[in-house]
């Protein structure tokens, strides 16, 4: 299930052709995201951007 929480904003950075998307604090808290978190980025057939947090691999865990 999906639901709208807040809008995110994309900002230009100093790098050419780069944008930074700010994840709202509400979402960061819900997902317990920390600075430096990594994401898998997908685009679905409706043109939606999907960011999936990549869990840090713990010692002994198999990678995907």
N, C-alpha and C positions, 0 to 999 in steps of 0.2 A: 504494500500500500504506500502511496505517496501523498504528501500534503504540503501546501505552501506554508513556509515559516516566515521568511523575510526575503527581500530582494538583495542581491549582491551587486556590487559595482565593479567595473573594470577600469583601471587607470593605466595610462601610459607610463612606461619607465624610461630611464635614460638610454636604454638599449634600443636600437632601431628595430621596428617591427615587433616589439614586445609589449605585453599587457600583464598586469597583476590583477587577479581577481581576489577581492577581499571577502573572506568567509565570515558571515555575521557571528558575533559572540554567542548568540543563542545556539547556533549550530555547533560551534567549537566546543561549547560546554556539553551539549547533548552527546557528542561523539568523542569527548575527551581528547580533542586534538591539541597537539603541542606545536610550538614553533619548530619548523624544519620537517613537519610531517610530509610524507610523500604520498602521491595519488596516482592511480591509473586513470587516464583520461579517455573517455569514449564519446562517440556521437551516435545517437540512435537514428532510426529511419524517419523520425519526425523532426530531426535537426536539433534535438536537445543535447546539451553537453552534460555528461555524467562524470562526476569525480568520485572515484572509489578509493577510500584510504587503503594504503598498503600497510599491512601489519608488519612490524619489525619481526624478522625471523629469529626465533629463540634457538639456542644451541640444542641440537638433536631434532629439530623440526625439518621436515622435507619441504623443499621449495615447490611452487606451483609449476 
